[in-house]
Amino acid sequence: MVIDHVGIVVKSIEAGIKHWKDVFGYQKMTDIVINSRQKVKVVFLCKENSVLIKLVEPTDESSPVYKFSLRGGGLHHLCFKCENLQSELQRLTDLGLRMLTEPEPGEAFDGENIAFLFAKQGLNIEVIETDKKAKKRRFKDQG
Protein backbone atom coordinates (compact mmCIF):
# COMPACT_ATOMS: atom_id res chain seq x y z
CA MET A 1 0.00 0.00 0.00
CA VAL A 2 1.07 3.57 -0.68
CA ILE A 3 -0.37 6.83 0.59
CA ASP A 4 -2.78 8.34 -1.94
CA HIS A 5 -3.84 11.40 0.06
CA VAL A 6 -4.34 12.99 3.47
CA GLY A 7 -7.92 13.88 4.44
CA ILE A 8 -8.46 17.13 6.33
CA VAL A 9 -11.84 18.18 7.76
CA VAL A 10 -12.66 21.87 7.34
CA LYS A 11 -15.62 24.02 8.35
CA SER A 12 -15.65 25.71 4.93
CA ILE A 13 -14.21 24.06 1.85
CA GLU A 14 -13.74 27.41 0.09
CA ALA A 15 -11.84 28.85 3.06
CA GLY A 16 -9.83 25.62 3.23
CA ILE A 17 -8.87 25.87 -0.44
CA LYS A 18 -7.72 29.45 0.07
CA HIS A 19 -5.74 28.53 3.20
CA TRP A 20 -3.92 25.62 1.54
CA LYS A 21 -3.16 27.80 -1.50
CA ASP A 22 -1.92 30.83 0.45
CA VAL A 23 -0.01 28.98 3.18
CA PHE A 24 1.27 25.84 1.44
CA GLY A 25 1.07 26.60 -2.31
CA TYR A 26 -1.51 23.88 -3.14
CA GLN A 27 -3.85 24.20 -6.13
CA LYS A 28 -7.26 22.67 -6.83
CA MET A 29 -6.84 19.37 -8.65
CA THR A 30 -10.58 18.63 -8.85
CA ASP A 31 -13.81 20.50 -8.68
CA ILE A 32 -15.81 20.12 -5.48
CA VAL A 33 -17.67 16.79 -5.34
CA ILE A 34 -20.66 15.99 -3.12
CA ASN A 35 -20.47 12.63 -1.35
CA SER A 36 -24.11 11.88 -0.58
CA ARG A 37 -23.39 8.77 1.52
CA GLN A 38 -21.03 10.54 3.94
CA LYS A 39 -22.85 13.87 3.61
CA VAL A 40 -19.72 15.83 2.79
CA LYS A 41 -18.23 18.00 0.07
CA VAL A 42 -14.70 17.09 -0.96
CA VAL A 43 -12.00 18.58 -3.15
CA PHE A 44 -8.53 17.31 -3.97
CA LEU A 45 -5.58 19.69 -3.84
CA CYS A 46 -2.17 19.07 -5.34
CA LYS A 47 1.33 20.45 -5.30
CA GLU A 48 4.25 19.26 -7.38
CA ASN A 49 6.34 16.59 -5.60
CA SER A 50 3.96 16.49 -2.63
CA VAL A 51 1.18 14.29 -1.28
CA LEU A 52 -2.41 15.03 -2.34
CA ILE A 53 -4.70 16.72 0.18
CA LYS A 54 -8.44 16.03 0.30
CA LEU A 55 -10.47 18.70 2.08
CA VAL A 56 -13.72 17.45 3.60
CA GLU A 57 -16.62 19.72 4.62
CA PRO A 58 -19.84 18.36 6.17
CA THR A 59 -22.99 19.21 4.22
CA ASP A 60 -25.31 18.93 7.22
CA GLU A 61 -25.52 18.03 10.91
CA SER A 62 -25.94 14.29 10.19
CA SER A 63 -22.51 14.07 8.54
CA PRO A 64 -20.03 11.87 10.46
CA VAL A 65 -17.56 14.79 10.48
CA TYR A 66 -19.99 17.56 11.48
CA LYS A 67 -19.02 17.72 15.19
CA PHE A 68 -15.33 17.44 14.30
CA SER A 69 -15.67 20.46 11.98
CA LEU A 70 -17.29 22.48 14.79
CA ARG A 71 -14.19 21.84 16.91
CA GLY A 72 -12.04 23.28 14.12
CA GLY A 73 -11.52 20.13 12.06
CA GLY A 74 -8.04 18.88 11.18
CA LEU A 75 -6.50 15.56 10.24
CA HIS A 76 -9.27 13.06 9.54
CA HIS A 77 -7.69 10.18 7.65
CA LEU A 78 -4.82 8.78 5.65
CA CYS A 79 -5.84 7.13 2.41
CA PHE A 80 -3.84 4.19 1.12
CA LYS A 81 -4.05 2.82 -2.41
CA CYS A 82 -3.72 -0.94 -2.80
CA GLU A 83 -3.79 -3.48 -5.61
CA ASN A 84 -6.85 -5.43 -4.42
CA LEU A 85 -9.34 -3.81 -2.06
CA GLN A 86 -11.02 -6.98 -0.79
CA SER A 87 -7.81 -8.85 0.00
CA GLU A 88 -6.25 -5.76 1.64
CA LEU A 89 -9.31 -5.22 3.82
CA GLN A 90 -9.17 -8.87 4.91
CA ARG A 91 -5.46 -8.50 5.73
CA LEU A 92 -6.05 -5.33 7.74
CA THR A 93 -9.01 -6.68 9.69
CA ASP A 94 -7.01 -9.86 10.41
CA LEU A 95 -4.37 -7.55 11.92
CA GLY A 96 -6.99 -6.03 14.23
CA LEU A 97 -8.11 -2.90 12.40
CA ARG A 98 -11.84 -2.29 12.81
CA MET A 99 -14.04 -1.80 9.75
CA LEU A 100 -15.88 1.53 9.92
CA THR A 101 -17.38 1.56 6.42
CA GLU A 102 -17.71 -1.53 4.26
CA PRO A 103 -16.67 -1.08 0.61
CA GLU A 104 -19.02 1.27 -1.20
CA PRO A 105 -18.84 3.51 -4.27
CA GLY A 106 -17.07 6.79 -3.58
CA GLU A 107 -18.31 9.79 -5.52
CA ALA A 108 -14.89 11.47 -5.25
CA PHE A 109 -13.38 8.43 -7.01
CA ASP A 110 -15.80 8.21 -9.98
CA GLY A 111 -17.82 5.52 -8.22
CA GLU A 112 -14.89 3.17 -7.50
CA ASN A 113 -15.18 1.36 -4.16
CA ILE A 114 -13.67 2.79 -0.98
CA ALA A 115 -13.65 1.58 2.62
CA PHE A 116 -12.75 3.08 5.99
CA LEU A 117 -11.08 1.35 8.92
CA PHE A 118 -10.00 2.43 12.38
CA ALA A 119 -6.39 1.78 13.37
CA LYS A 120 -4.40 2.29 16.55
CA GLN A 121 -3.44 5.81 17.65
CA GLY A 122 -6.97 6.96 16.81
CA LEU A 123 -6.31 6.97 13.08
CA ASN A 124 -8.97 6.59 10.40
CA ILE A 125 -7.69 4.79 7.30
CA GLU A 126 -9.35 5.01 3.90
CA VAL A 127 -8.46 2.24 1.44
CA ILE A 128 -8.90 2.49 -2.35
CA GLU A 129 -7.64 0.59 -5.37
CA THR A 130 -7.95 3.31 -8.00
CA ASP A 131 -6.13 6.37 -9.30
CA LYS A 132 -9.43 7.94 -10.45
CA LYS A 133 -10.48 11.29 -9.03
CA ALA A 134 -13.89 12.69 -9.96
CA LYS A 135 -14.12 16.05 -11.73
CA LYS A 136 -10.36 16.22 -12.23
CA ARG A 137 -9.19 19.50 -13.71
CA ARG A 138 -6.69 19.93 -16.47
CA PHE A 139 -3.47 21.54 -15.28
CA LYS A 140 -4.11 24.85 -17.05
CA ASP A 141 -7.49 25.11 -15.28
CA GLN A 142 -6.08 24.85 -11.78
CA GLY A 143 -6.34 27.81 -9.54
Number of C-alpha atoms within 10 A of each C-alpha: 13 10 14 21 20 20 23 19 25 27 22 16 19 13 11 18 20 16 13 17 17 11 8 10 13 22 21 23 24 21 17 19 19 19 17 12 11 16 19 22 21 24 26 26 24 20 15 9 6 9 13 19 23 27 27 30 25 26 18 12 10 12 17 13 22 20 14 17 19 12 10 10 18 15 15 21 20 19 24 16 19 18 12 13 18 15 10 17 22 13 12 15 14 10 10 13 18 17 18 13 12 12 17 13 15 20 21 24 19 16 13 18 18 22 20 22 20 19 16 9 6 9 13 21 22 23 26 27 19 17 10 13 20 19 17 19 14 9 10 6 11 15 13
